[in-house]
Amino acid sequence: MGGAKSSIGYVRTEMLGEKPPPPTSVGVIGWMRQNLFSDILSTILTLLSLYLVYSVLAGVLPWMLKGIWNASSLNECREIIAESYGEGTEAACWAVIRERFWQLMYGFYPSDMYWRPNLALILLFAALAPVLFDKAPRWMLVFSVAVPFIGPWLLWGGTIWTPVAAFLGFVIGFFVNRYVARATGTLAGLLAGVVAAIVWWLFLAEAFSDALASVLPLAIETVESRKFGGFMLAITLGITGIALSFPLGIVLALGRQSNLVIVKSLCVGFIEFIRGVPLITLLFVASVLLNYFLPKGTEFDIILRVMIMITLFSAAYMAEVIRGGLAALPRGQYEAADALGLTYWQAQRLIIMPQALKISIPSIVSTFIGLFKDTTLVSIIGLADPIGWAKLIQSNAEWNGIVWELYGFIAFVFFIFCYLMSRYSMYLERKLQTGH
Amino acid sequence: MTTATEPSKGSFRLSMLLYDTRYRSTTIQVVALLGFMLAAAWLINNVIENLAASGKTFDYRFLWEPAGYDINQRLIEYNSQSTHARAAVVGLLNTLLVAAMGCVTATVIGVFLGILRLSRNWIVSRLAAVYVEAFRNVPVLLWIVLVMAIAIEFFPAPRDFKGENPAATMKFFDMVAITNRGVYLPRPQFANGFGDVVLFGGAWSLNLNVVAVLAVLIASFWISGRIRRWADRVQEETGDRPATWHMRLAVIVLPTAVLLWALGFHFQYPVLKGFGFKGGIHMRNSLLALWLALSLYTGAFIAENVRAGIMAISKGQTEAAAALGLRPGKIMRLVILPQALRVIVPPLISQYLNLTKNSSLAIAVGYMDITGTLGGITLNQTGREMETLLLLMLCYLIISLSISAVMNYYNEKTKLKER
């Protein structure tokens, strides 16, 4: 055999050149053959789907594009449509959105103060940027600290010293904690800090802000809660709910996982109770029952009451989601943290939580999305969120009978918010991916 | 040998409660319990003071007083002279009705779309994805209100069905009338039979015909199950599986059919009389809107669960089954589905739970579920916020806990038996 030239005539000695793949299996045609017309069933499905898409678009697109933007009532709209496109043409009446846009967005919020919620929203994005994206400069964290105090002040107004006093509570708590912790120990320091902050907020903060307000009256006009409405209300409720329920959920999840029997059963009881009842019953509690549970004569704001309930509600769900993350961590992680000699809180902060939260990102974000969608339920207890406004507008004589335009617009805005949130969670998952 | 020295008895100091790990957890728990009890006592004290100040008491006697309001969609006998308690039961049954209907349709929609999303056909999977995203990212309340508004504004009025050349006609071979006052369906009836039996002194009545049909059906299914087990046994002993499908079909269909024929089973169809339809089952728009919206919304979530469940089964399972010589249908039925179901069913049950809780949004369209009766009109008429809301929450808690119990039972049963 060796390397000698073969004497068998029909054995090929050099490779054939590569031929191009058949034109039906590459490019657009190849893709279509593979993904749209691979067999008879697939072909039928493709044709059916195309027909479906066509008929929906053929119905909706002309209806949307022919829409009327300038009219003051539904009847006027219909007249204009009949005039310009002929009798019997179906077309949208976008005029309702144009006329009621500001109400759908801000409710009864005074129109000369729209800059305040707008500014609050811009500041909020500035505050979120360093938390959400690590490319944002670090100095923007200043916003993240300031906005929780500035934001509500911008929305509700009043003297600037109220948020300053609220902020000072945290500062005082922090320093007392530092001092006491150095003198005695961590746990005592924590307790002392919390007690000091609570004492400040309950007894001293008001006097402090009143005193400063009389010396230096820096204030903007107060806006009452019942003037809040539209998407502004939904976003306010959503953002506060998200911001507050996340830490509360972590605490509840840790409580449920802890081996302190009493703490654990308190947390389990709370979580199971909240998850067992619909949000609407809790909102009823907020609107008619909560005053019974507070000292006589306490009157506090319905929006605040609703916020508390929404926060508690989604904190229970958040706790379950985070508990799922905690349970998914291998035991070795807990044991390794113990072996390193970390204390409970150090282990949670440095080892357990970063991993558990990463595992549960998709579920956390869907809880947030659920919370934002659930803010629409406040329309049932009489707050004027977008759906409440839609009903108000519908009951108006001029716009009686309008359906698709109004609800379509509201659905579209909600869709944008929720879709962006779910996209962000996918981005975050990819970014934090450390597996192979 | 020295033994470990016991800590001397007198050395206990108060600070050890905080810094000694032996006592620390107890300290924390006692503090937590005290805090909880203090908070609870404070709240209860406030409640007592506030109730006293407004001259109210806490009792449930109002439940036995006449309700004085009407409920138009109901499963059991009820009139405005019935008690609040009965109104609450009517509401509870309405909740369960819409929840059961919603769970069935949502499952059908969800499984169908979940499979379509996994289709290799690009456009089909895209369309399913569009559906899922559209329904998941918009509040369910919006869907409910929207379907209700569409039903009221765009469905034909009963008068459109009149005349020589009507603007609207009845659907499905003249059996169903879809109007802006609701949907009229054929009502199943028995011409002869056992009649009703009255329980609890007239408070409840039970149709014996329905009971008889259900009993026969359950018995048939039980016998059919026995036949399947017999076939399993024969297969294990001999290797050949006897064909049983005709036997099982006959066992299930024949006795029920004979019984239905004997009882004179027929449908009463809705007919146009005067200004509206008479006869048949009247399903109001509120129920229709709630049912459709909840099904479409929850269906989108279930579709995602189904997709995730099927994708969780590794490809190796399919290939191994194929290597054993199983046909595609059997691969799905014997290998993929049993494993996928273990992943799908727990989130599916929690979607059922969500649907049941979301059915409380009925109050937005005026469907009288338990939130509408007990937490709505009864609350407003009697002014007993505390009692009604506590009872309402208790009802939902019981429903939720029973559904969770089912889920736990399933999880326990299908748990992988590991070493």
Interface residues (C-beta under 8 A of the other chain):
Chain A: N35 L36 S38 S42 L45 T46 S49 L50 L52 V53 G185 L187 A188 N259 L260 V261 I262 V263 L266 E272 F273 R275 G276 V277 P278 L279 I280 T281 F284 V285 V288 L289 N291 Y292 F293 L294 P295 K296 I369 K373 D374 T376 L377 S379 I380 I387 A390 K391 Q394 G401 V403 Y407 I410 A411 F414 F415 C418 Y419 S422
Chain B: L18 Y19 S25 I28 Q29 V30 A32 L33 F36 L43 N46 V47 E49 N50 L51 A53 S119 R120 N121 W122 I123 V124 L127 E133 A134 R136 N137 V138 P139 V140 L141 L142 V145 L146 A149 I150 E153 F154 K357 N358 S360 L361 I363 A364 T371 G375 L379 E385 M386 L389 L392 M393 Y396 L397 S400 L401
